[in-house]
């Protein structure tokens, strides 16, 4: 059975919300299922490109290694990796903000943060205040796509077409433009290897989604 545009929008939103949440704060004990290789082998989105396929394979491998450790030690290992990569005692090893990758000054709250804020307004989506992050944090960019998909699923198909156009534009202009560099830095400084693989999955999802949206816009 062919899925409706509302079902597709909701499915995409769920994938983006999962990835965004995983990148906005360290993994908690109640998400230990992420250290189960079968979780990644049964990921609800079938690999649609080589990037996604490789990332899911890496995540299953990392999870297999972590599952051999006592739970508390495995969790601490991944949480320590998160802190070193994205928070840092001084400077993060893989800073999760677009402005630090795409501006010469490499300062927080550069033009990309304000551009993302403009997209939030165009999608009718409020900033996620509880995270207290610049809008161009990779997790918030993914959460913006989740919220845009959820909002579009509640409206009519005419609104969904315009939202799809804006989402495709946003994906190309923002997360896809720098997530590869972030993934590279996470891989360079990996200890557990969990977050480099997770960023690879996010990049694969963005590539799949951009192609999906472009196809929809070309044929609808």
C-alpha positions in Angstrom: 0.0 0.0 0.0 1.3 3.5 -0.9 1.8 5.7 2.1 0.0 9.0 2.2 2.0 12.3 2.4 0.8 12.6 6.0 2.3 9.2 6.9 5.5 10.0 5.1 5.8 13.3 6.9 5.2 11.7 10.3 7.7 8.9 9.6 10.4 11.4 8.6 9.7 13.5 11.6 10.1 10.5 13.9 13.5 9.6 12.4 14.7 13.2 12.7 13.5 13.6 16.3 15.3 10.4 17.3 18.6 11.5 15.8 18.2 15.1 17.1 17.6 13.9 20.6 20.6 11.6 20.5 22.9 14.5 19.5 21.5 17.2 21.8 22.4 15.5 25.1 24.4 12.5 26.3 22.8 9.0 26.1 21.0 8.2 29.4 20.7 4.9 31.1 17.1 4.5 29.9 18.3 4.3 26.3 20.7 1.4 26.8 18.8 -0.3 23.9 21.1 1.8 21.6 23.9 -0.5 22.7 22.1 -3.6 21.3 23.3 -4.5 17.8 19.9 -5.8 16.9 18.4 -2.3 17.4 20.5 -1.0 14.5 20.1 -4.1 12.4 16.3 -3.6 12.7 16.4 0.2 12.2 13.0 1.3 10.9 14.4 3.0 7.8 15.9 0.5 5.3 19.3 1.7 4.1 18.6 3.9 1.0 22.2 4.7 0.2 25.8 3.6 0.8 26.3 6.2 3.6 23.3 5.0 5.6 24.2 1.3 5.0 27.8 1.8 6.2 26.7 3.8 9.3 24.2 1.3 10.4 26.8 -1.5 10.0 29.2 0.6 12.1 26.6 1.3 14.8 25.8 -2.4 15.0 29.5 -3.1 15.4 30.0 -0.5 18.0 27.0 -1.7 19.9 28.3 -5.3 19.8 31.5 -4.1 21.4 29.7 -2.0 24.0 27.3 -4.9 24.9 30.4 -6.9 26.1 31.1 -4.3 28.8 29.1 -4.0 32.1 26.2 -1.6 31.5 27.5 1.2 33.7 31.0 1.1 32.1 29.6 1.1 28.5 27.3 4.0 29.3 30.2 6.0 30.9 32.4 5.3 27.8 29.8 6.8 25.4 29.0 9.7 27.7 32.7 10.5 28.0 33.0 10.5 24.2 30.0 12.8 24.0 31.5 15.3 26.4 34.9 15.3 24.7 33.5 15.7 21.2 30.6 18.1 21.7 31.1 19.9 25.0 34.8 19.7 25.9 36.7 20.7 29.0 38.0 23.6 27.0 37.2 23.5 23.3 35.1 20.6 21.9 36.9 18.2 19.6 34.0 18.1 17.2 32.0 21.3 17.9 28.3 20.7 17.0 27.5 24.2 15.7 27.4 25.1 12.1 28.9 28.6 12.6 32.2 27.1 13.7 32.5 25.3 10.5 31.1 27.7 8.0 32.4 31.1 9.1 35.9 32.5 9.0 35.7 33.8 12.5 34.6 30.4 13.9 32.5 32.0 16.6 29.2 30.9 18.1 26.0 32.6 16.9 27.4 33.4 13.5 25.2 34.0 10.4 24.2 30.3 10.1 22.5 30.5 13.5 20.4 33.4 12.4 19.6 31.8 9.1 18.3 28.7 10.9 16.2 30.9 13.1 14.7 32.4 10.0 13.8 28.9 8.8 12.2 28.2 12.1 10.0 31.2 11.6 9.1 30.2 8.1 8.1 26.7 9.3 6.1 28.2 12.2 8.3 26.3 14.6 9.5 27.7 18.0 13.1 27.3 19.2 13.6 24.4 21.6 14.4 26.5 24.7 15.2 23.7 27.1 18.5 22.9 25.3 19.9 26.4 25.6 21.8 26.0 22.4 22.4 28.2 19.3 19.9 27.3 16.6 22.6 25.9 14.3 23.5 23.0 16.7 23.3 19.9 14.5 20.7 18.3 16.9 18.5 21.4 16.7 18.7 21.5 12.9 17.5 17.9 12.8 14.8 18.7 15.4 13.7 21.6 13.2 13.1 19.1 10.3 11.1 16.9 12.7 8.9 19.7 13.8 8.4 21.0 10.3 7.3 17.5 9.2 4.9 17.2 12.1 3.4 20.6 11.4 3.0 19.8 7.7 1.3 16.5 8.5 -1.4 18.4 10.4 -2.2 20.7 7.4 -3.5 20.2 3.9 -1.5 18.9 0.9 -1.0 22.4 -0.6 0.7 23.5 2.6 2.7 20.2 2.6 4.1 21.0 -0.9 5.4 24.4 0.2 6.8 22.9 3.4 8.5 20.1 1.4 10.1 22.8 -0.8 11.4 24.7 2.2 12.6 21.5 3.9 14.6 20.5 0.8 16.0 24.0 0.6 17.0 23.9 4.3 18.6 20.5 4.1 20.8 21.5 1.2 21.7 24.9 2.7 22.4 23.8 6.3 22.8 20.3 7.7 24.1 18.7 4.5 26.5 21.5 4.0 28.6 20.7 7.1 27.6 17.4 8.7 30.3 15.6 6.7 33.0 17.8 8.3 31.5 17.3 11.8 31.4 13.5 11.1 35.1 13.6 10.1 36.1 15.4 13.3 34.1 13.0 15.4 35.8 10.0 13.7 39.2 11.6 14.1 38.8 12.0 17.9 36.6 8.9 18.5 37.0 6.8 21.6 33.9 4.6 21.5 33.1 5.4 17.9 29.4 5.8 18.6 28.9 9.4 17.6 30.9 9.3 14.4 28.7 6.4 13.3 25.6 8.2 14.4 26.5 11.3 12.5 27.1 9.1 9.5 23.6 7.7 9.9 22.2 11.3 10.1 24.1 12.2 6.9 22.7 9.2 5.1 19.2 10.1 6.3 19.6 13.7 5.0 20.8 12.5 1.6 17.8 10.1 1.4 15.3 12.7 2.5 16.6 15.4 0.1 16.2 12.9 -2.8 12.7 11.9 -1.5 11.6 15.6 -1.3 13.0 16.5 -4.7 11.2 13.5 -6.3 8.0 14.5 -4.6 8.3 18.1 -5.8 9.1 17.0 -9.3 6.2 14.6 -9.7 3.4 16.2 -7.5 
